[in-house]
């Protein structure tokens, strides 16, 4: 749509009426001000300050400026759906009872469950579980997990299979080895009985190993191992799968290279590993590589790399949300050669077209959060905005609709 014409499709778009009405009132004020200035033929030479309404910076306020605001106001989202005014917006949701980062969770029967992670103050490790019911907007405390000697855990990953939440890690507390560090922590939460059950130990002890589900098995990619006294963590390239039906583990393969904290998502018969940190090269990865579950082969060259400065690090969470073959890469860590920091960027990788698109940025840069898909919306839960040791964890939650992406 151009100029001042308004068609019926615009008027019938109920989802846009409220925002358009606000802009309509603003535009009326602008129009009256513009009409006054036009009648006076005001120019910059006549007045020593910047002209209100001079949108094209030609030192005049005239119909050209009014046309600019009209063009930006009267957007037909059926014609230009990519226009920023047509994209969904991030919306606040009821916050968790407890601030968390580096935790895990999942969606079971239309409800969100979260467990563990860091909390405030001083990054205390958490053993608590919470459930969110989006129908009521209420968070409810569920059973604690006391299987680490009553201590909490962080640097977790998780996945949902058959209406149970499976959790793997972890770091923190006093583990079975008697130290403050990484240990073999493998648990299942049953929401029907509100109970935690310990599982068979993972062959390779790791934390923060991104997880995804395929054909009833939970695949964990890489991960790290660290404990008190170690200056640097050991980064692994191993891929191991947990069978939820038999409570057994199997070795699957090795990754083409050691990779720390990539984003992981399953689309079809492939797992997509995006970004992360390459410890042997000392840099962030821009690669998007795939693992074929059927052939157990890797492909490191076919996918379009991440856009510049978009590599993701320190994402202790479940798989990245995927909708209709599109993988949502939300927040995470950005880095240069010496520093890293939380990111507000949101990118979408389309596996069908092998292309990236930009989505609305997060209102606040976030790292160590959880991104879950529920009822056509992506919920971004908790995380941290900076690396302040004392009060870095967040309890806030936001969501965005995926319908127009």
PLY file of the C-alpha trace (Angstrom):
ply
format ascii 1.0
element vertex 405
property float x
property float y
property float z
element edge 404
property int vertex1
property int vertex2
end_header
0.00 0.00 0.00
1.26 3.49 -0.76
0.16 7.09 -0.28
-2.96 7.49 1.83
-5.16 4.70 0.42
-6.61 2.26 2.91
-7.93 -1.06 1.61
-10.37 -3.46 3.24
-7.70 -6.01 4.15
-6.04 -3.40 6.31
-9.27 -2.46 8.06
-10.19 -6.09 8.67
-6.85 -6.98 10.29
-8.11 -7.05 13.86
-4.73 -7.97 15.33
-3.33 -4.62 14.19
-6.23 -2.31 15.05
-5.12 -1.30 18.51
-1.60 -0.32 17.45
-2.87 1.41 14.32
-5.38 3.47 16.33
-2.61 4.78 18.55
-0.54 5.66 15.49
-3.64 7.24 13.89
-4.04 9.62 16.80
-0.36 10.51 16.67
-0.57 11.08 12.94
-3.51 13.46 13.40
-1.41 15.57 15.74
1.41 15.44 13.21
-0.97 16.40 10.39
-2.27 19.45 12.26
1.26 20.55 13.08
2.33 19.99 9.49
-0.65 21.92 8.13
0.22 24.87 10.33
3.83 24.83 9.23
2.88 24.44 5.57
0.51 27.38 5.80
3.32 29.44 7.28
5.85 28.11 4.74
8.34 27.64 7.58
11.95 27.04 6.60
15.07 26.33 8.61
16.38 29.84 7.92
13.33 31.28 9.67
13.83 29.36 12.91
17.15 28.55 14.65
16.18 25.04 15.83
15.48 21.73 14.14
12.08 21.56 12.50
9.55 19.22 14.05
8.35 16.87 11.33
11.29 17.33 8.95
11.64 13.60 8.32
13.69 13.74 5.12
16.02 16.46 6.47
15.52 18.85 3.56
15.00 21.82 5.93
11.32 21.95 4.96
8.14 20.55 6.46
5.83 19.72 3.58
3.77 16.96 2.00
6.89 14.87 1.40
7.32 14.46 5.14
3.66 13.62 5.58
4.00 11.00 2.85
6.87 9.39 4.75
4.87 8.97 7.95
1.85 7.78 5.98
3.94 5.16 4.20
5.33 3.87 7.49
1.94 3.98 9.19
-0.23 2.39 6.53
1.56 -0.94 6.21
-0.28 -3.77 4.46
1.16 -6.84 6.16
-0.34 -9.09 3.48
1.89 -7.40 0.90
5.01 -6.76 2.99
5.00 -9.32 5.84
8.74 -8.77 6.33
8.17 -5.14 7.36
9.26 -4.71 11.02
5.82 -3.32 11.85
4.28 -6.64 10.81
6.54 -8.95 12.82
5.42 -10.38 16.17
6.64 -8.65 19.31
8.14 -10.04 22.49
5.57 -10.10 25.29
6.13 -10.46 29.05
4.88 -13.55 30.89
4.53 -14.25 34.62
8.04 -14.68 36.09
9.36 -17.77 37.85
9.38 -17.88 41.62
13.14 -18.37 41.54
15.71 -16.61 39.36
17.77 -19.13 37.35
20.47 -19.48 34.74
22.33 -22.54 33.40
19.27 -24.68 34.17
17.07 -26.99 32.13
13.44 -27.87 31.54
10.83 -28.93 29.04
7.17 -28.91 27.99
4.91 -31.72 29.19
1.15 -31.84 28.53
0.89 -28.12 27.87
2.89 -27.07 30.91
6.46 -25.83 31.33
8.78 -27.48 33.86
12.13 -26.03 34.94
14.79 -27.48 37.22
18.10 -26.57 38.86
20.63 -24.00 37.71
22.22 -20.99 39.38
20.28 -18.70 41.67
20.77 -15.46 43.57
22.72 -14.44 45.50
26.24 -15.63 44.68
25.16 -18.18 42.06
23.95 -20.67 44.63
23.16 -24.04 43.03
19.46 -24.93 42.96
17.67 -28.24 43.53
14.14 -26.90 43.05
11.56 -27.65 40.37
8.80 -25.33 39.14
5.82 -25.77 36.83
4.09 -23.07 34.77
0.50 -23.38 33.58
0.00 -20.89 30.70
-3.79 -21.24 30.99
-3.75 -19.74 34.49
-0.45 -17.85 34.34
0.59 -19.43 37.64
3.93 -20.96 38.66
3.80 -23.84 41.16
6.66 -25.32 43.20
7.19 -29.03 42.63
9.42 -31.65 44.24
13.05 -30.83 44.96
15.76 -33.18 43.71
17.90 -34.20 46.72
19.99 -36.82 44.92
23.19 -34.78 45.16
23.40 -35.06 48.94
20.76 -32.38 49.25
22.83 -29.92 47.20
21.81 -28.13 44.02
23.17 -28.53 40.49
23.89 -26.37 37.44
25.28 -26.66 33.87
22.43 -28.98 32.98
20.88 -30.26 29.81
17.54 -31.96 29.42
14.93 -33.47 27.12
11.33 -34.68 27.28
10.37 -38.22 26.23
7.03 -39.91 26.94
5.83 -37.11 29.24
8.91 -37.33 31.48
11.71 -34.79 31.89
15.22 -36.26 31.63
18.09 -34.24 33.12
21.83 -34.73 32.62
24.93 -33.06 34.03
25.98 -31.66 36.41
28.26 -29.18 38.16
28.06 -27.95 41.73
27.41 -29.03 45.25
29.46 -31.88 46.67
29.37 -34.67 44.16
30.02 -38.38 44.77
33.73 -37.74 44.23
33.82 -35.45 47.23
34.70 -32.28 45.33
32.96 -29.19 44.07
32.83 -29.77 40.33
31.41 -32.02 37.60
29.93 -35.41 38.35
27.62 -38.02 36.80
24.09 -36.74 37.40
21.32 -38.44 35.40
17.73 -38.05 36.56
14.13 -38.50 35.43
11.25 -36.38 36.66
7.72 -37.81 36.48
5.17 -34.98 36.71
2.29 -37.39 37.40
3.86 -38.59 40.66
6.00 -35.47 41.26
9.04 -37.67 41.91
12.69 -37.85 40.82
14.43 -41.13 39.90
18.16 -41.66 39.35
19.16 -43.27 36.04
22.05 -45.35 34.76
25.33 -43.39 34.79
26.56 -41.87 31.55
29.74 -43.57 30.24
31.49 -40.19 29.81
31.11 -37.73 32.64
30.29 -34.32 31.16
28.26 -31.20 31.84
26.54 -28.78 29.46
26.28 -31.35 26.68
23.50 -30.14 24.34
20.76 -32.74 24.00
18.16 -33.59 21.39
15.69 -36.43 20.86
15.39 -38.83 17.94
13.35 -42.05 17.78
12.98 -42.34 21.55
16.66 -41.86 22.32
18.27 -38.77 23.84
21.52 -37.80 22.12
24.13 -35.80 24.04
26.82 -34.05 22.00
30.23 -33.41 23.54
30.23 -31.53 26.82
32.96 -30.55 29.24
34.50 -31.89 32.42
35.90 -29.72 35.17
36.42 -30.00 38.88
38.01 -28.08 41.69
41.74 -27.75 41.05
41.54 -27.86 37.25
42.43 -24.55 35.57
40.70 -25.40 32.30
37.87 -27.83 31.52
38.35 -30.84 29.32
36.18 -30.54 26.21
34.84 -33.76 24.66
33.82 -34.68 21.13
31.95 -37.85 22.10
28.30 -38.46 21.15
26.36 -40.83 23.41
22.68 -41.80 23.36
20.40 -42.72 26.24
17.56 -45.19 25.66
14.66 -44.20 27.89
12.92 -47.58 27.51
15.87 -49.70 28.67
17.74 -47.20 30.90
20.94 -47.87 28.94
23.60 -45.83 27.18
25.45 -46.47 23.94
28.39 -44.85 22.20
27.26 -43.35 18.88
30.20 -41.59 17.27
32.59 -38.68 17.68
32.04 -35.15 16.42
34.37 -33.96 13.62
36.01 -31.65 16.17
35.74 -30.68 19.80
32.95 -28.15 20.17
31.70 -26.51 23.34
28.08 -25.44 23.84
26.65 -25.28 20.32
22.94 -24.91 19.74
21.34 -28.24 18.79
18.04 -28.98 17.07
16.51 -31.99 15.34
14.73 -31.50 12.00
13.67 -34.64 10.18
16.41 -37.26 10.37
19.20 -34.80 11.13
20.60 -33.00 14.12
21.86 -29.48 13.44
24.75 -28.19 15.55
25.10 -24.42 15.28
27.95 -22.23 16.46
29.70 -22.89 19.75
33.33 -22.59 20.82
36.30 -24.43 19.26
38.79 -25.00 22.11
41.55 -26.35 19.88
41.37 -23.21 17.73
40.57 -20.75 20.50
37.68 -19.13 18.65
33.93 -19.13 18.19
32.60 -21.34 15.41
30.51 -19.98 12.55
29.71 -23.46 11.24
26.36 -25.18 10.95
27.04 -28.90 10.74
24.61 -31.80 10.60
24.55 -35.33 11.94
22.43 -37.85 10.03
20.78 -40.21 12.51
20.17 -42.87 9.84
23.68 -43.04 8.39
25.50 -41.62 11.45
27.50 -39.41 9.10
28.55 -35.78 9.56
28.28 -32.94 7.05
30.30 -29.81 7.83
30.13 -27.98 4.50
26.58 -27.97 3.10
24.87 -25.52 5.47
25.07 -21.74 5.30
27.36 -20.51 8.11
26.21 -18.25 10.88
26.03 -14.54 10.07
28.92 -12.48 11.39
29.27 -12.26 15.18
26.42 -14.67 15.78
28.15 -17.70 17.28
26.54 -19.06 20.40
28.28 -20.06 23.62
27.37 -21.04 27.20
23.85 -22.25 26.40
23.20 -24.79 29.15
19.77 -25.82 27.99
17.63 -28.17 25.95
17.48 -28.21 22.17
16.95 -24.98 20.21
13.28 -24.55 19.20
12.44 -25.68 15.66
9.18 -24.88 13.86
8.37 -26.15 10.36
12.04 -26.74 9.60
13.12 -23.35 10.96
15.57 -23.30 13.87
15.40 -20.35 16.24
18.76 -19.22 17.60
17.90 -16.94 20.52
20.38 -14.88 22.48
23.40 -16.70 23.88
26.98 -15.51 23.86
28.91 -13.35 21.44
32.68 -13.09 21.53
35.75 -11.44 20.08
39.30 -12.68 20.58
39.45 -11.61 24.24
35.93 -11.19 25.67
32.45 -12.63 25.48
29.11 -11.14 26.44
25.36 -11.93 26.39
23.57 -11.31 23.11
20.14 -9.94 22.24
20.27 -11.18 18.65
17.71 -13.63 17.28
18.35 -15.51 14.05
16.31 -18.11 12.22
17.93 -20.81 10.10
15.63 -22.29 7.45
16.77 -25.85 6.79
14.68 -26.03 3.61
16.19 -22.96 1.93
19.58 -23.07 3.68
19.25 -19.39 4.54
19.25 -17.15 7.60
16.77 -14.44 8.48
16.73 -11.86 11.27
13.96 -11.91 13.88
13.05 -9.26 16.49
15.86 -8.89 19.02
15.42 -9.74 22.67
14.45 -6.78 24.86
17.45 -7.68 27.04
20.66 -9.53 26.09
20.53 -13.01 27.62
22.80 -15.96 28.18
22.25 -19.22 30.06
18.48 -19.11 29.51
15.98 -21.70 28.34
13.98 -21.48 25.09
10.90 -23.70 24.79
8.11 -24.05 22.22
4.52 -24.21 23.46
1.23 -23.59 21.62
2.79 -21.70 18.72
4.90 -19.49 20.97
8.54 -19.56 21.99
9.06 -18.90 25.70
12.44 -17.49 26.74
12.90 -18.23 30.41
15.39 -16.88 32.96
19.08 -16.59 32.09
21.58 -13.87 32.91
22.17 -10.44 31.44
25.73 -9.98 32.68
28.34 -12.01 34.47
28.04 -10.32 37.85
28.69 -13.05 40.38
26.25 -11.82 43.02
22.88 -11.25 41.35
23.15 -12.28 37.74
20.27 -14.78 37.48
16.90 -13.67 36.06
13.37 -14.84 36.78
11.69 -12.94 33.94
9.98 -14.67 31.01
9.03 -13.39 27.57
7.33 -15.05 24.62
6.86 -14.47 20.90
4.50 -16.00 18.36
6.07 -18.08 15.59
3.12 -17.83 13.18
4.57 -15.14 10.91
8.12 -16.46 10.59
0 1
1 2
2 3
3 4
4 5
5 6
6 7
7 8
8 9
9 10
10 11
11 12
12 13
13 14
14 15
15 16
16 17
17 18
18 19
19 20
20 21
21 22
22 23
23 24
24 25
25 26
26 27
27 28
28 29
29 30
30 31
31 32
32 33
33 34
34 35
35 36
36 37
37 38
38 39
39 40
40 41
41 42
42 43
43 44
44 45
45 46
46 47
47 48
48 49
49 50
50 51
51 52
52 53
53 54
54 55
55 56
56 57
57 58
58 59
59 60
60 61
61 62
62 63
63 64
64 65
65 66
66 67
67 68
68 69
69 70
70 71
71 72
72 73
73 74
74 75
75 76
76 77
77 78
78 79
79 80
80 81
81 82
82 83
83 84
84 85
85 86
86 87
87 88
88 89
89 90
90 91
91 92
92 93
93 94
94 95
95 96
96 97
97 98
98 99
99 100
100 101
101 102
102 103
103 104
104 105
105 106
106 107
107 108
108 109
109 110
110 111
111 112
112 113
113 114
114 115
115 116
116 117
117 118
118 119
119 120
120 121
121 122
122 123
123 124
124 125
125 126
126 127
127 128
128 129
129 130
130 131
131 132
132 133
133 134
134 135
135 136
136 137
137 138
138 139
139 140
140 141
141 142
142 143
143 144
144 145
145 146
146 147
147 148
148 149
149 150
150 151
151 152
152 153
153 154
154 155
155 156
156 157
157 158
158 159
159 160
160 161
161 162
162 163
163 164
164 165
165 166
166 167
167 168
168 169
169 170
170 171
171 172
172 173
173 174
174 175
175 176
176 177
177 178
178 179
179 180
180 181
181 182
182 183
183 184
184 185
185 186
186 187
187 188
188 189
189 190
190 191
191 192
192 193
193 194
194 195
195 196
196 197
197 198
198 199
199 200
200 201
201 202
202 203
203 204
204 205
205 206
206 207
207 208
208 209
209 210
210 211
211 212
212 213
213 214
214 215
215 216
216 217
217 218
218 219
219 220
220 221
221 222
222 223
223 224
224 225
225 226
226 227
227 228
228 229
229 230
230 231
231 232
232 233
233 234
234 235
235 236
236 237
237 238
238 239
239 240
240 241
241 242
242 243
243 244
244 245
245 246
246 247
247 248
248 249
249 250
250 251
251 252
252 253
253 254
254 255
255 256
256 257
257 258
258 259
259 260
260 261
261 262
262 263
263 264
264 265
265 266
266 267
267 268
268 269
269 270
270 271
271 272
272 273
273 274
274 275
275 276
276 277
277 278
278 279
279 280
280 281
281 282
282 283
283 284
284 285
285 286
286 287
287 288
288 289
289 290
290 291
291 292
292 293
293 294
294 295
295 296
296 297
297 298
298 299
299 300
300 301
301 302
302 303
303 304
304 305
305 306
306 307
307 308
308 309
309 310
310 311
311 312
312 313
313 314
314 315
315 316
316 317
317 318
318 319
319 320
320 321
321 322
322 323
323 324
324 325
325 326
326 327
327 328
328 329
329 330
330 331
331 332
332 333
333 334
334 335
335 336
336 337
337 338
338 339
339 340
340 341
341 342
342 343
343 344
344 345
345 346
346 347
347 348
348 349
349 350
350 351
351 352
352 353
353 354
354 355
355 356
356 357
357 358
358 359
359 360
360 361
361 362
362 363
363 364
364 365
365 366
366 367
367 368
368 369
369 370
370 371
371 372
372 373
373 374
374 375
375 376
376 377
377 378
378 379
379 380
380 381
381 382
382 383
383 384
384 385
385 386
386 387
387 388
388 389
389 390
390 391
391 392
392 393
393 394
394 395
395 396
396 397
397 398
398 399
399 400
400 401
401 402
402 403
403 404
